[in-house]
Amino acid sequence: MGEPAVHVAGLRRIFKVPEREAGLGAAMRSLFRRRYREVRAVDGVSFDIEPGEIVGFLGPNGAGKTTTLKMLAGLLHPTGGEVRVLGEIPTRRRREYLQRMSLVMGNRNQLQWDLPAADSFELNRAIYQVPWPEFRRTRDELVDLLDLGGLVTKPVRNLSLGERMKVEIAAALLHRPDMLFLDEPTVGLDITMQKRIRTFIAEYSRRHSASVLLTSHYMADVEALCQRVIVIDHGRILFDGDLSTLVTRFATYKELGVTLAGSGVDLSGYGEVRSRDGDRVTLRVPKAETPTVTARLLADHTLLDLTVEDPPIEDVIELLFAAARPQA
């Protein structure tokens, strides 16, 4: 196996944050003796990503996800540890590296605010030195895929959040990067466009062996694109492995969807009733008891439908966080 697309070993980023008490006296004292506290945004993170691999990078707000992505993109200098992306040290910001990577942040704007997106596309072509025939081919493909149509001729400030995200993604891919850092790339998009973006990212990675590190609060993005996930909290990795392994290891229960022949039947004796919608009842049952409970339901009631599913991935991640927290 060759060199990984991303190699991170013992990565740390510590911020010094000024702090003071409230009041005029405290404000005056802080002019002469300022107090700081250290915030360990990223604390000893290590992982590799192989060429062509799509990895989900998950965690709550403030977990260190965006800080890590910024260090991998070269926007922040690490406090310690080793980082190599595509064989380069990101903070050196060498042209050879910048021409092969792209960072898309759903809450940041890279396009010129008062200009049409088409003008920013042309600017990116010049910055990345993309040959005209290749630029036109890629631009037209992206415009068609993302249904940009007349959006590229409007000033960016006149676009909605969802429209802006679509042109942001197009701008980030015009130079066909080998490494994509995607921070909430589908924020503001409707369900149909989210699905199209996911399909495109998967196909882009397959065609160009591009590696992708993806953060998203939409678990549908992660489930559709990522076989492997890295879960981070308080700057430390809690889990790194297959999505299926995460579910198997930390999901302590199953969800049973039961459709009854008649409504109003009390099923609380079979498990925790999570929801009821007409004749459809969702039960939460301990994993080890699922076969027994399923057999009892079939023997005791006339069922029109019965499904057994793992809990939603966001619930599994909450169970992981709960397991990692110190017990009182």
C-alpha positions in Angstrom: 0.0 0.0 0.0 1.3 3.5 -0.9 1.4 6.7 1.1 -2.0 7.6 2.6 -3.7 10.7 1.3 -3.9 12.1 4.9 -1.5 11.2 7.7 -2.2 12.7 11.2 -0.2 11.7 14.2 -0.6 13.2 17.7 -2.2 16.4 16.3 -2.8 19.1 18.8 -4.2 22.7 18.7 -4.3 24.7 21.9 -5.8 28.2 22.0 -5.1 30.8 24.7 -8.3 32.5 25.6 -8.3 35.7 27.7 -10.7 35.8 30.6 -11.6 38.2 33.3 -14.3 38.8 35.9 -17.2 41.2 35.2 -17.0 44.8 36.4 -15.0 48.0 35.8 -12.3 47.0 38.3 -11.6 43.7 36.7 -11.5 45.5 33.3 -8.8 47.9 34.6 -6.8 45.1 36.1 -6.8 43.2 32.9 -5.1 46.1 31.1 -1.9 45.3 33.2 -2.2 41.7 34.0 -4.2 39.7 31.6 -5.3 36.2 32.5 -5.6 33.4 30.0 -6.9 29.8 30.0 -5.9 27.1 27.6 -8.5 25.5 25.4 -7.4 22.2 23.9 -9.5 22.2 20.7 -7.7 19.2 19.3 -5.8 17.0 21.7 -3.6 14.2 20.3 -5.6 13.1 17.3 -4.2 10.4 15.0 -5.6 8.8 11.8 -4.8 8.0 8.2 -7.1 8.3 5.1 -6.3 6.3 2.0 -6.6 7.6 -1.6 -10.2 7.4 -2.7 -11.6 6.9 0.8 -14.6 8.8 2.0 -14.6 9.3 5.8 -17.2 10.8 8.0 -15.8 13.1 10.8 -18.5 13.4 13.5 -18.9 15.1 16.8 -21.0 17.8 18.6 -20.4 21.5 18.2 -17.1 22.4 19.7 -15.7 18.9 19.4 -12.7 20.0 17.3 -13.9 19.0 13.8 -13.6 22.3 12.0 -10.3 23.1 13.8 -8.9 19.8 12.5 -10.1 20.5 9.0 -8.5 23.9 9.0 -5.2 22.5 10.1 -5.4 19.8 7.3 -6.1 22.6 4.8 -3.2 24.7 6.1 -5.3 27.5 7.5 -4.2 26.9 11.1 -0.8 25.9 12.5 -0.8 22.9 14.8 0.5 23.4 18.3 2.0 19.9 18.1 2.0 16.7 16.2 2.5 15.7 12.6 0.3 16.4 9.5 0.9 15.4 5.9 -1.8 15.6 3.2 -1.0 14.4 -0.3 2.6 14.1 0.7 2.7 17.8 1.7 2.9 19.7 4.9 -0.3 21.8 4.7 1.0 24.9 6.5 3.7 25.5 3.9 0.9 26.4 1.5 2.9 25.3 -1.5 1.2 25.7 -4.9 1.6 22.0 -5.6 -0.6 21.3 -2.6 -3.2 24.0 -3.0 -3.9 23.0 -6.6 -4.8 19.5 -5.4 -7.1 20.2 -2.4 -10.3 22.0 -1.7 -12.1 23.1 1.5 -15.8 23.7 1.5 -17.3 25.2 4.6 -21.1 25.5 4.7 -20.9 28.6 7.0 -18.2 30.4 5.1 -18.2 32.2 1.7 -15.3 31.9 -0.7 -17.0 33.6 -3.7 -16.9 37.3 -4.3 -20.0 38.7 -2.6 -21.0 41.4 -5.1 -20.0 39.5 -8.3 -21.9 36.8 -10.2 -20.7 33.3 -9.4 -19.6 33.0 -13.1 -17.0 35.7 -12.5 -15.6 33.9 -9.4 -15.4 30.7 -11.5 -13.3 32.6 -14.0 -11.1 33.9 -11.2 -10.6 30.4 -9.8 -9.7 29.2 -13.3 -6.9 31.8 -13.4 -5.7 31.1 -9.8 -5.5 27.3 -10.4 -4.2 27.7 -13.9 -6.9 25.4 -15.4 -6.7 25.1 -19.2 -9.7 26.7 -20.9 -11.1 23.5 -22.6 -10.9 21.6 -19.3 -12.4 24.5 -17.4 -15.4 24.8 -19.7 -16.0 21.1 -19.7 -15.9 20.9 -15.9 -18.0 24.1 -15.4 -20.7 23.0 -17.8 -20.8 19.6 -16.1 -21.2 21.1 -12.7 -23.8 23.7 -13.8 -25.9 20.9 -15.2 -25.5 18.5 -12.3 -26.2 21.1 -9.6 -29.0 22.8 -11.6 -27.3 26.2 -11.4 -28.9 27.6 -14.6 -29.4 31.3 -14.1 -27.9 31.3 -10.6 -24.3 31.8 -11.9 -25.2 35.2 -13.4 -26.7 36.6 -10.2 -24.6 38.4 -7.6 -23.7 35.9 -4.8 -25.3 38.3 -2.2 -28.7 37.8 -3.9 -28.6 34.0 -3.6 -30.4 32.0 -0.8 -28.3 29.9 1.5 -29.1 26.7 -0.5 -28.3 28.4 -3.8 -25.1 29.8 -2.5 -24.0 26.3 -1.3 -24.5 24.9 -4.7 -22.3 27.5 -6.4 -19.8 27.2 -3.6 -19.4 23.4 -4.3 -19.1 24.1 -8.0 -16.4 26.7 -7.4 -14.5 24.3 -5.1 -14.4 21.5 -7.7 -13.5 23.4 -10.9 -9.8 22.5 -10.6 -10.7 18.8 -9.9 -8.9 18.4 -6.5 -7.6 15.1 -5.2 -8.5 15.9 -1.6 -11.8 17.3 -0.4 -12.5 18.7 3.0 -16.2 19.2 3.3 -17.6 20.9 6.4 -21.4 20.8 6.3 -21.6 20.8 2.5 -25.4 20.2 2.3 -26.5 22.9 4.8 -29.4 24.8 3.5 -30.2 22.4 0.6 -33.6 20.7 0.2 -33.8 16.9 0.4 -33.7 16.4 -3.3 -30.6 18.5 -3.8 -28.9 16.9 -0.8 -29.3 13.5 -2.5 -27.9 14.8 -5.7 -24.9 16.3 -3.9 -24.2 13.0 -2.2 -24.5 11.1 -5.5 -22.1 13.5 -7.1 -19.5 13.4 -4.3 -19.5 9.6 -4.4 -19.1 9.5 -8.2 -16.5 12.2 -8.1 -14.4 10.2 -5.6 -14.8 7.0 -7.6 -13.8 8.6 -10.9 -10.8 10.6 -9.7 -9.7 8.5 -6.7 -10.3 11.6 -4.6 -10.3 11.3 -0.8 -13.0 13.0 1.2 -13.2 14.0 4.8 -16.8 15.0 5.5 -18.4 16.6 8.5 -22.2 16.9 8.6 -25.1 17.1 11.1 -27.2 15.4 8.5 -26.7 11.7 9.3 -28.2 10.8 5.9 -25.0 12.3 4.3 -22.8 10.1 6.4 -24.8 6.9 5.9 -25.0 7.4 2.1 -21.3 8.2 1.6 -19.2 6.9 4.4 -18.3 3.3 5.3 -15.8 4.6 7.9 -16.4 7.2 10.5 -14.2 9.0 13.0 -16.1 10.3 16.1 -14.4 13.1 18.1 -15.4 14.9 21.3 -13.5 17.5 23.3 -10.6 17.2 20.8 -10.1 13.5 21.2 -11.1 10.5 19.1 -13.7 8.3 20.7 -14.1 5.9 17.7 -12.5 5.2 14.4 -13.8 2.4 12.3 -16.6 1.0 10.1 -20.1 2.6 10.5 -21.6 -0.9 10.9 -19.1 -1.6 13.7 -20.1 1.6 15.5 -23.7 0.5 15.5 -22.9 -3.1 16.5 -20.7 -2.0 19.4 -22.7 0.8 20.9 -26.4 0.2 20.0 -27.8 -1.6 23.0 -31.3 -1.9 21.6 -33.4 -2.4 18.5 -36.4 -0.5 17.2 -39.4 -2.6 16.4 -42.0 -1.1 14.0 -45.3 -2.9 14.6 -48.5 -2.4 12.5 -51.5 -3.9 14.3 -54.8 -5.1 12.9 -56.6 -2.7 15.3 -55.6 0.5 17.1 -55.6 1.1 20.8 -53.7 -2.0 21.8 -51.3 -1.6 24.7 -47.9 -2.8 23.8 -46.0 -1.3 26.7 -45.4 -4.8 28.1 -43.2 -5.7 25.2 -40.8 -2.7 25.3 -40.6 1.0 25.6 -43.2 2.7 23.4 -41.4 5.4 21.5 -44.2 6.6 19.2 -47.6 5.7 18.0 -49.2 6.8 14.7 -52.6 5.2 14.2 -52.1 1.5 14.0 -48.3 1.8 13.8 -46.3 1.6 17.0 -42.5 1.9 17.5 -41.0 0.0 20.4 -37.5 0.2 21.8 -36.3 -3.3 22.9 -33.0 -4.4 24.4 -30.9 -6.1 21.7 -30.6 -9.4 23.6 -34.4 -9.6 24.1 -35.4 -8.8 20.5 -35.9 -12.4 19.3 -38.0 -13.3 22.3 -40.1 -10.1 22.1 -40.7 -10.6 18.3 -41.9 -14.1 18.9 -44.3 -13.0 21.6 -45.7 -10.2 19.4 -46.4 -12.7 16.6 -48.0 -15.2 18.9 -50.1 -12.7 20.9 -51.4 -10.3 18.2 -52.5 -10.2 14.6 -49.8 -8.1 12.9 -50.0 -6.5 9.5 -46.3 -5.6 9.5 -43.3 -6.0 11.7 -39.9 -4.5 11.1 -36.7 -4.8 13.2 -34.1 -2.0 12.7 -31.0 -0.6 14.3 -31.6 2.8 16.0 -30.8 5.9 14.0 -27.1 6.6 13.7 -27.4 9.9 15.6 -28.9 7.9 18.6 -26.0 5.5 18.4 -23.5 8.4 18.5 -25.3 9.8 21.6 -24.8 6.4 23.3 -21.1 6.5 22.4 -20.8 10.0 24.0 -22.7 8.7 27.1 -20.3 5.8 27.4 -17.3 8.0 27.1 -18.4 10.6 29.8 -17.1 10.1 33.3 -19.6 8.5 35.5 -20.9 10.6 38.5 
